[in-house]
């Protein structure tokens, strides 16, 4: 008998939608014979694309009537229960119900991780769309993102909207010094990028939600601050460096890297692993005097680290076919432990000398 899992993907923020979809897919992969049914409300333009990347779903449900509510009675399998509409029969008898309230990102460090992936039929057209924008298929791509103000779906958080200048310097470094191409992600803003061959600004392309997602999929690495689009990297198993970070989450795989802001305690600066060890990354913090944003030099150094550690990707990233785990645990303990990976605060080049794997 299959192990039936029902997941209600309620988040609306982009990053929350990505990470919870990834978590749900990973939980389903923990069982030999799972049947995953996903229910979501199509209330953000990027959500259908994210849902399409959950490749181990049996069925996806979403209400056709915006006023509709999912009936809890669907899960009543006892004798004399209510009739269930035919389109919800696949949900009945669920063994596990997953909601966003039972999830936090640290759980991704304590379970085997699946990989979200675009459907195969989207690969050809998406590649062509990137080619039509002038990208060279023989040169690697880095996706770069920083949150800017006035995003209509989220209130402004000044600390997560850094000065664009250091990020533009990193873009220039990736193209002019490292020989890559850059796809800039985000929403339309007045920020003007330099005219560089090999730079595509998808933030200025209308309705580019899917293409932004796909650009991360083919990237050599993604460099971005802690906001929505950066979450595509770890979920797609694309090496990710998260920058201007003030927390201990955001990246979860051995080839990822976390570059924190400088955190000040009694006038002394702490950064990276030292900030984590001092307990300074367990809360966001709101006083700008306690932090210093990443400089252009720090962002360029982060790009160098990712460039060196991803030398096996000289062109657009080609992913191996998704494979089933060699062995599944076939059990899940609740609550799932929430863990940190402090080694991800150490630059990849130093990890190798310390015997810490980066792949």
Buried (B, 14 or more C-beta within 10 A) or exposed (E): EEBBBBBBBBBBBBBBBBBBBBBBBBBBBBBEEBBBBBBBBEEBEBBBBBBBBBBBBBBBBBBEEEEEEBEEEBBBEEEEEEEBEEEBEBBBBBEBBBEBEEBBBBBBBEBEBBBBBBEEEBBEEBBEBBEEBEBBEEBBBBBBBBBBEEBEEBEEBEBBBBEBEBBBBBBBBBBEEBEBBBBBBBBBBEBEBEEBEBBBBBBBBEEBBBBBBBBBBBBBBBBBBBBBBBBBBBBBBBBBBBBBBBBBBBBBBBBBBBBBBBBBEEEEEBBBBBBBEEEBBEEEBEEEEBBBBBBBEBBBBBBBBBBBBBEEBEEBBEBEEEEEEEEBEEEBEEEBEBBBBBBBBBBBEEBBEEEEEBE
